[in-house]
Amino acid sequence: MASNGVAAMVQILGLHLYWETTRGVKKSWWLCVKSTVERYKKANSDTSNSGTVAEVNAQHYQQESSKLRQQISSLQNANRTIVGDSINTMSLRDLKQVENRLEKGIAKIRARKNELLYAEVEYMQKREVELQNDNMYLRSKVVENERGQQPLNMMGAASTSEYDHMVNNPYDSRNFLQVNIMQQPQHYAHQLQPTTLQLGQQPAFN
């Protein structure tokens, strides 16, 4: 504010000196002086207004901070009352009011808890059904795979038994001939015996 005032006074003095030296028109000089004075007043009013706004803001902030402190204090007292720290100085009526509020709050808490429990139970039941369906599907797949593998196992067992028989009993032509000779019919041997006897006897001549 002081700097603005000094600047305005310097302008006034400069205009006065200019008028003294040049002997200009008196009317124009007064117009210049008037405009300079108005600018000076405006600068002073702006400074005062800015100071007033700052003061108003400071008062507003003080009031708001006071209200906030009161609210914080009341909340702290209510919290102490709810937890039972400051009930020694309370009357019977106040205690009943606090009890009613607590019962209402507990009822709301229990209702919400039951809702969450029911929702969880319902989810678990749905999940159980899904798992049972998955289990049945997997069992059916296992049965199908076992049925598909049974013919393959039977074919594999048959081929394995034939291979084992061939390995354990190899083919031999000598054995085959010997077995055939040993297994000739007995009536063929009986036919040979009379022939040999007849050859050994002398023929009888009449």
Residue, then its C-alpha position, 0 to 999 in steps of 0.5 A: m500500500a505504501s509503494n502505491g501511495v508513493a508512486a501516486m505522489v511521484q506522479i502528482l509531483g511530476l505533473h506539477l513540475y510539468w505544469e510549472t515548466t511548460r505553462g500548459v492548459k490548466k484544464s488538462w492539468w486538472l484532468c491528469v491530477k484527477s485521474t492520478v488521485e482516482r488511481y491512488k484511491k483505487a489502489n488504497s481501496d484494493t489494499s483495504n479490501s484484500g485485507t478485509v477478505a483475508e480477515v474474513n477467511a481467517q474468521h471462517y477457518q476459525q469457526e470451521s475448526s471450532k465446529l470440527r473440534q466439537q464434532i470430534s469431541s462428541l464422537q469420542n464421547a459417544n464411542r466411550t459410551i458405547v464401549g462402556d468406558s464413561i457410563n459411571t456418570m450416566s443416568l438410568r434413562d441414558l443407559k436404557q437409550v444406549e442399550n436400545r441403540l446397541e440392541k438395534g445395532i446387534a440385530k442389524i449385524r446378526a441379520r447381515k451375518n445370516e445373509l452372508l452365511y446363507a449365501e455361502v451355504e447356497y454357493m457350497q451346495k451348488r459347488e457340491v452338485e457341480l463336483q458330483n456331476d464332474n465325478m460321474y462324468l469322469r467315472s463314465k469315461v473310465v468305464e468306457n476306456e476299460r471296455g475299449q481295452q478288454p478286446l485288445n487285452m484278449m487278443g494280446a493274451a491269445s497271441t502270447s499263448e500261441y507264441d509261448h507254445m511255439v517256443n516251448n515245442p519247436y517243430d522237428s521232422r524227426n520227432f514227427l516221423q518217430v511219432n507217426i511210426m510209433q502210432q501206427p495201427q496195431h492190426y497192421a503188426h498182426q497182419l505181418q506176423p502170420t506172413t513171417l510164420q508162413l514164410g518159415q514153414q515148409p509147404a506141405f505137398n499132397 
